[in-house]
C-alpha cells in the first residue's frame, strides 16, 4: 500500500513539473516574441490568405444583398420546411462562440492556468462567430427593414411581436452574451495594449495603442482594479455559457413538434456548443502555431492534449444525448416521435431496406454523418499518441466541425420535412444563394481573425507571465504584477 502511495505521489510530482511555457522562457522573451507578431513586417502568407478570404466574404455579402432585394424565395425553403440553412447556420455559429467564454470565464474561476495561452484567441473567435451568427436571424425575417421590432422598443401600441416567444429570448441572450464577451475580451487586452504602446516606433501605432490602453501604467492600484474587474466579468460570463445556448435550444424544446420537444435539449446543446467551440479553437490555433514558430513554446502539446480531452468528454455527452433521444421516443410510446427517428433520420439504405424492410429515410446520410463525425471520430482521443499527433488532431477536429453542422441540420430540417399529413411532405434542397451565403460567413470569420492576428497580440502576455513562476519554481520571479510588466 505504501509503495502504491509513493508511486502516486511521484506521478503527481512529475505532472506538476510539466511547464506551461516550454524551454524555460523568461518574461522578456514572452514580450519580445509575442509582440513581434504585431510589430514585424506583414508576412507573405498573410497577404495571400486575406486576398482569398475577402472575396469570399464579399461573395456572401453580395448574396445577402440579392436575397434582401429579391426576397426569401431565392432560398430553397418550402412548405413545410420554413426553417433550413438559415437557422442551422445561426445555431452553428452561436455554438462555436461558446468556447471563448468557457476558456476565459469558467477556467479562470477554477484556476486552470493552462487557459492563459489560448484564451485571447478563443475570446476573439467568440466575437467573430457571434457576428456571423447574427446575420442569419436578421435576413431570415424576410423584410429586413422590420428587424427593428426585435429591439426592446416601447410596447405602448402593442407592436412587440411576442414577449413569450423563444425567438425573442434569443435576442436578449445573444446580445447580452456579445456585450459581456466584448467587455471581457477588451479588459484582458488593456495591459498588452500598453505594452505595444510603449514599444511602438511609429506615431500612429503609439497613438492608437495609447488610446485603447486607457492610460495604463501597470502600478499596483491599476492591477488591483484590473483583477477585480476581470473577476467580476468572469462571474457574469459564467452563467451565460449555460444560459445562451439553453435559450437557443428553447426555440425547439418549447414546441410540440416531434423531434423538437425534448427536455434534454438545453444540456445537450450546451455540451455540443463546448464540443464544437473547442474544435474550432484548435482549427485556428494549430495553423497559427505552425505559421508563427514562437508560439510553439507558449501553446505546447500539453495545451492541445487538454483540449482534446475536453472534446472527447463533451463528444461522449453528445453521444449520450443522441441515445437518450431514441430512448425517450421509445419510452414515451409516442408513435410520431418513433416514426420520425426511424423513418426520417436513421433508416439507412443498407441495413433497414434489406434486413428490417423499412424504407430508407430521406436524410439518412445527414444523420449518419453526424454520428460518425461527433461520436465515432473523437474516440481516437482515448489514446495519448493521437492527442499528441497534430495531423490526427487536425483531421478529427474538422470532422467535429462538420458533424456539428450536420447535427443542427438534422434537428431542424428532418423534423420539419415530413408533416403530419403526407400531402405536406416536401424534400428540402438548398439553393446556391444559401450555400454561397454560408460560405461567405466563413470568409467574414477568417478575415476578421486575420486582422486580429495582425494588429493585436494573439496571446495574453501579462497572463502568461503570471503562470511562468508556477510552472518552473526555479525561474526568477518579480515582486507583484508590476514586475510582470517590467520587461517591455
Secondary structure, DSSP 8 states (H G I E B T S, - for coil): -HHHHHHHHHHHHHHHTS-SSGGG--HHHHHHHHHHHHHS---HHHHHHHHHHHHHHHHHHHHHHHHHHH-GGGS---SS--SSHHHHHHHHHHHHTHHHHIIIIIHHHTT-GGGGGTHHHHHHHHHHHHHHHHHHHHHHTS-GGGGGGGS----TTS--S-TT-HHHHHHHHHHHHHHHHHHHHHHHHHHHHHHHHHH--SHHHHHHHHHHTTT----HHHHHHHHHHHHHHHHHHHHHHHHHHHHHHHHHHTS-STTT--TTHHHHHHHHHHHHHHHHHHHHHHHHHHHSGGGGGTS-HHHHHHHHHHHHHHHHHHHHHHHHHHHHHHHTT-HHHHHIIIIIII--TTHIIIII-----TTHHHHHHHHIIIIIGGGGGGSHHHHT-HHHHHHHHHHHHHHHHHHHHHHHHHHHSS-SSGGG-------HHHHHHHHHHHHHHHHHHHHHHHHS-SS-HHHHHHHHHHH-TTS---STGGGGGTT-
